């Protein structure tokens, strides 16, 4: 893979599950071995062969190559009561490389972290956004990445960036009104600033969905709604992240909800979902509320508007789960209750009453951890 590549192809499963045709076999089988070792510890070469369906010769060849690359290590011999030579156990070299994850979704700060291959944070870093837009915002993102790069203590496997806006598969931000970006070549800029590190850039909601898929409790087809500087949604169907024909799948923040016009949005329309639900708008409205009853009404209205936007999606895709990611003090209580009530009112209960609705348990670092999943999938074919 080329240095700096944004290899996150649409339609590609996030993790391999079986053998493929000969012309694709080498890379796929390599990822299949890595995925098996990544998800299950204490395996021998023979165990991997049985689990993957690959021949022992193929597994031994691939493992030898991966050991030479420093991605797999032998961890010792299995304690075994059976006669004969004990099997040698192998594992992912989990401390061999580190990953940098960057989250641009917050309205006030840019967040980043150095993580290990298991998605665990080693170093966390924040940089105030201070209202920066356009070139100034790009400069801040670059500075954050360089700070994190300097704090890495192992070779960096890659950098994952979750950003608001519409992002193509080359890592260009086609449009991000909240950051003042249009046709911003973010991946290329960061690759150059980092000295050629592999960079993967995607919409922050899509990245959050990858976090739920890789490190969270997602089970089945899942829609993750992120509530932050803006509002977006990421979708994983049958283990494949969905980006859309023009890379704008999940851009629900600028869908108008209701027919009552509503407040003016940054995009120029009235009544976009973001005007009811984005954190800066919602916190300002709550701060101006006269009392608890009015605050509860504001949160209930925001949840109802989100439910209006989600009901057609749940109905069209027959989703098994909807996950809300954002500040717990805003989501828990009246807001999520109103989402559930609105979904029940606007979908067929016999068919869609099963859909799960919950707040993500991954906390404020969901996008950063999703960035790690993105790098693991793009660079090693695992998640």
C-alpha positions in Angstrom: 0.0 0.0 0.0 1.3 3.4 -0.9 2.5 5.7 1.9 -0.2 8.1 3.0 -3.0 6.1 1.2 -6.6 6.5 2.4 -7.3 2.9 1.6 -10.8 2.6 3.0 -12.6 1.3 0.0 -16.4 1.4 -0.1 -18.0 -2.1 -0.2 -15.1 -3.8 1.4 -15.7 -5.8 4.6 -13.9 -4.5 7.6 -12.5 -7.9 8.5 -11.9 -11.0 6.4 -14.0 -14.2 7.1 -13.0 -16.8 4.5 -10.7 -17.8 1.7 -10.9 -16.0 -1.7 -9.9 -16.4 -5.3 -6.3 -17.1 -6.1 -5.6 -13.7 -7.6 -6.6 -12.0 -4.3 -5.4 -14.8 -2.0 -2.1 -13.6 -0.7 -3.2 -10.2 0.8 -6.5 -11.6 1.9 -5.1 -14.7 3.6 -2.5 -12.5 5.3 -5.3 -10.4 6.8 -7.2 -13.6 7.7 -4.3 -14.8 9.7 -3.8 -11.5 11.4 -7.6 -11.2 12.2 -7.6 -14.6 13.7 -4.6 -13.8 16.0 -6.0 -10.4 16.8 -9.3 -11.7 18.1 -8.1 -14.9 19.8 -4.9 -15.3 21.9 -3.1 -18.5 22.7 -3.1 -20.0 19.3 -0.6 -22.2 17.5 0.1 -22.3 13.7 -2.0 -25.5 13.6 -4.9 -23.7 15.5 -4.8 -20.9 13.0 -4.9 -23.3 10.0 -8.0 -25.1 11.5 -9.7 -21.8 12.3 -9.1 -20.2 8.9 -9.4 -23.2 6.6 -6.0 -22.5 5.2 -3.4 -25.2 4.8 -0.7 -25.5 7.4 2.0 -24.8 4.8 0.2 -21.5 3.9 -0.1 -20.5 7.5 3.5 -21.3 8.3 4.7 -19.3 5.3 2.5 -16.3 6.2 3.5 -16.4 9.9 7.1 -16.5 9.0 6.7 -13.4 6.9 4.7 -11.6 9.6 7.3 -12.5 12.2 10.0 -11.0 9.9 7.9 -7.8 9.7 7.6 -7.6 13.4 3.8 -8.0 13.4 3.6 -11.4 14.9 5.7 -12.9 17.8 6.1 -16.4 19.3 5.0 -16.3 22.9 6.2 -19.7 24.2 5.1 -23.3 24.2 1.6 -24.5 25.2 1.4 -26.4 28.4 0.1 -29.7 27.0 -0.3 -33.2 28.6 -0.3 -34.9 25.1 2.8 -36.7 24.0 5.2 -35.1 21.5 6.6 -31.7 21.1 4.4 -28.9 22.6 3.0 -26.5 20.2 4.6 -23.0 19.9 2.0 -20.3 20.5 1.9 -17.1 18.4 0.2 -13.7 18.8 0.0 -10.3 17.2 3.0 -8.2 18.4 0.6 -5.8 20.2 3.4 -3.5 21.4 5.3 -3.4 18.1 3.4 -0.4 16.6 1.2 2.5 17.8 -1.7 4.3 16.1 -2.5 8.0 16.2 -6.2 8.8 16.3 -7.6 12.4 15.8 -11.1 13.6 16.5 -12.3 16.9 15.0 -15.9 16.6 16.0 -16.1 18.8 19.1 -17.1 22.4 18.8 -14.5 23.6 21.3 -11.4 21.4 21.2 -9.5 19.1 18.8 -8.7 15.8 20.5 -6.1 13.1 19.7 -4.4 10.2 21.2 -1.6 7.7 20.7 -3.0 4.2 21.1 -1.7 0.6 21.0 -3.0 -2.0 18.6 -5.7 -3.0 21.0 -7.1 0.6 20.9 -6.0 1.5 24.4 -4.9 5.1 24.9 -1.3 5.7 25.8 -1.1 9.4 25.5 -4.1 11.9 25.2 -3.8 15.4 23.8 -6.2 18.3 23.3 -5.9 21.6 21.5 -8.5 24.4 21.8 -10.2 25.1 18.5 -10.9 28.8 19.4 -13.3 29.2 16.6 -10.6 28.5 13.9 -11.9 27.9 10.4 -10.5 27.2 7.0 -6.7 27.4 6.8 -6.4 28.2 10.5 -8.3 25.1 11.4 -6.1 23.0 9.2 -3.0 24.5 10.9 -4.4 23.5 14.3 -5.1 19.9 13.1 -1.5 19.7 11.7 0.0 21.0 15.0 -2.0 18.4 17.0 -0.8 15.6 14.8 2.8 16.6 15.0 2.6 16.8 18.8 1.1 13.3 18.9 3.7 12.0 16.5 6.5 13.3 18.7 5.0 11.5 21.7 4.7 8.1 20.0 7.2 5.6 21.5 6.9 2.9 18.8 6.7 3.0 15.0 3.4 4.6 13.9 1.3 2.1 12.0 -1.0 4.9 10.7 -3.0 7.9 11.5 -6.8 7.9 11.6 -8.8 11.2 11.5 -12.5 11.6 12.1 -13.8 15.0 10.8 -17.2 16.6 10.4 -18.4 16.9 6.9 -18.5 15.0 3.6 -15.2 13.2 3.0 -14.3 11.3 -0.2 -12.2 8.1 -0.3 -9.0 10.1 -1.0 -9.3 11.9 2.3 -10.5 15.2 0.8 -13.1 17.1 2.9 -15.5 18.1 0.3 -17.6 20.2 2.6 -17.5 20.9 6.4 -19.4 24.1 7.1 -18.6 24.1 10.8 -14.8 24.1 10.1 -15.0 26.4 7.1 -13.7 23.7 4.7 -14.6 23.1 1.1 -12.5 20.8 -1.0 -9.9 20.6 1.7 -7.1 18.1 0.9 -6.8 17.1 4.5 -5.2 13.6 4.0 -2.5 15.0 1.7 -1.7 17.9 3.9 -1.3 15.7 7.0 0.7 13.1 5.1 3.2 15.8 4.1 3.3 17.4 7.6 4.0 14.0 9.2 6.8 13.1 6.9 4.8 10.5 5.0 2.8 8.6 7.6 -0.1 6.6 6.3 -3.2 8.7 6.9 -6.8 7.7 6.7 -9.5 10.4 6.9 -13.3 9.8 7.2 -16.5 11.4 8.4 -16.6 11.4 12.2 -19.9 9.6 12.4 -18.7 6.9 10.1 -15.6 6.6 12.3 -17.8 6.3 15.4 -19.7 3.5 13.8 -16.4 1.7 13.2 -15.6 2.1 16.9 -18.9 0.4 17.9 -18.2 -2.3 15.4 -14.6 -2.9 16.5 -14.5 -2.1 20.2 -18.2 -1.6 21.3 -21.3 -3.6 21.7 -22.7 -3.3 18.2 -24.5 -6.4 17.2 -25.9 -6.6 13.6 -26.7 -3.8 11.3 -26.1 -0.6 13.3 -26.6 3.1 12.8 -24.5 5.4 15.1 -25.7 9.0 15.5 -23.0 11.4 16.7 -24.1 14.6 18.5 -21.3 17.1 18.7 -20.3 20.2 16.8 -22.8 19.0 14.2 -25.0 15.9 13.9 -24.2 12.9 11.7 -24.8 9.2 11.3 -22.5 6.3 10.5 -23.9 3.0 9.2 -22.4 -0.5 9.2 -24.4 -3.1 7.2 -23.3 -6.8 7.1 -19.9 -5.8 8.4 -19.4 -3.2 5.7 -19.2 0.6 6.3 -21.6 2.4 4.0 -20.4 5.7 2.5 -22.8 6.4 -0.3 -22.4 7.1 -4.0 -21.2 10.7 -3.3 -19.7 9.9 0.2 -22.5 11.7 2.0 -24.3 8.7 3.5 -25.4 9.6 7.1 -25.4 13.4 6.5 -28.6 13.7 8.5 -27.6 16.9 10.3 -28.8 19.1 7.4 -32.0 17.2 6.8 -34.9 19.5 7.6 -37.3 18.0 10.2 -40.8 19.2 10.4 -42.7 21.8 8.3 -42.5 24.7 10.7 -39.3 26.3 9.1 -37.4 26.3 12.4 -34.1 28.1 13.2 -31.6 29.2 10.6 -28.8 26.7 10.1 -25.1 27.4 9.2 -25.8 25.8 5.8 -28.4 28.5 5.0 -31.6 26.5 5.4 -34.1 26.6 8.2 -35.0 23.8 10.5 -32.1 21.4 9.9 -31.7 18.7 12.5 -28.5 20.4 13.7 -30.4 23.5 14.7 -32.3 21.4 17.3 -29.6 18.9 18.3 -26.0 20.1 17.8 -24.3 20.6 21.1 -23.6 24.3 20.8 -27.2 25.0 19.9 -28.7 22.7 22.5 -26.5 23.9 25.4 -27.2 27.5 24.6 -31.0 26.8 24.6 -30.7 25.0 27.9 -28.7 27.8 29.4 -31.4 30.3 28.5 -34.3 28.1 29.8 -36.3 29.4 32.8 -36.4 26.2 34.8 -36.3 22.4 34.8 -39.6 22.1 33.0 -38.5 24.2 30.1 -35.1 22.4 29.9 -36.9 19.0 29.8 -39.2 20.4 27.0 -36.1 21.5 25.0 -34.5 18.1 25.3 -37.8 16.3 24.5 -38.2 18.5 21.4 -34.6 17.7 20.2 -35.2 14.0 20.7 -38.5 14.1 18.8 -36.8 15.9 15.9 -34.1 13.2 15.8 -36.8 10.5 15.9 -38.5 12.1 12.9 -35.2 12.0 11.0 -34.4 8.4 12.0 -37.8 6.7 11.5 -37.6 6.5 7.6 -34.1 5.1 7.9 -35.1 2.5 10.4 -38.1 1.6 8.3 -36.2 1.4 5.0 -33.2 -0.6 6.3 -34.9 -2.7 9.1 -32.0 -1.9 11.4 -31.3 -3.9 14.5 -29.8 -1.1 16.5 -29.5 2.7 16.8 -26.7 4.1 19.0 -26.4 7.7 20.1 -22.9 9.1 20.8 -22.5 12.4 22.5 -22.6 14.1 25.9 -24.4 11.8 28.4 -25.9 14.8 30.2 -27.7 15.8 27.1 -28.6 12.3 25.7 -29.7 10.5 28.8 -33.3 11.2 30.0 -35.9 13.2 28.1 -33.9 13.3 24.8 -33.4 9.5 24.3 -36.9 8.8 25.7 -38.3 11.1 23.0 -36.3 9.4 20.3 -37.7 6.0 21.4 -41.3 7.3 21.6 -41.1 8.9 18.1 -39.6 5.8 16.5 -42.4 3.7 18.0 -45.0 6.2 16.7 -43.6 6.4 13.2 -42.6 2.8 12.3 -44.4 -0.5 12.2 -44.2 -2.1 15.6 -44.6 -5.6 14.3 -41.5 -5.3 12.2 -39.4 -2.4 13.7 -40.4 -2.7 17.4 -37.3 -4.8 17.9 -34.8 -2.0 17.1 -32.5 -1.4 20.0 -31.8 2.2 21.1 -29.0 3.0 23.4 -26.3 5.5 24.2 -22.8 4.4 23.3 -20.7 3.1 26.1 -17.4 4.1 24.5 -17.5 7.6 26.0 -16.0 10.8 24.6 -13.1 8.9 22.9 -15.4 7.0 20.5 -14.1 8.8 17.4 -10.5 8.4 18.5 -11.0 4.7 19.0 -12.9 4.4 15.7 -9.8 6.0 14.1 -7.8 3.2 15.4 -10.2 0.7 13.9 -9.9 2.5 10.6 -6.1 2.3 10.6 -6.2 -1.4 11.6 -8.6 -2.2 8.8 -6.8 -0.2 6.2 -3.2 -1.3 7.1 -3.7 -4.8 8.4 -7.1 -5.8 7.3 -8.3 -6.5 10.9 -10.8 -4.9 13.3 
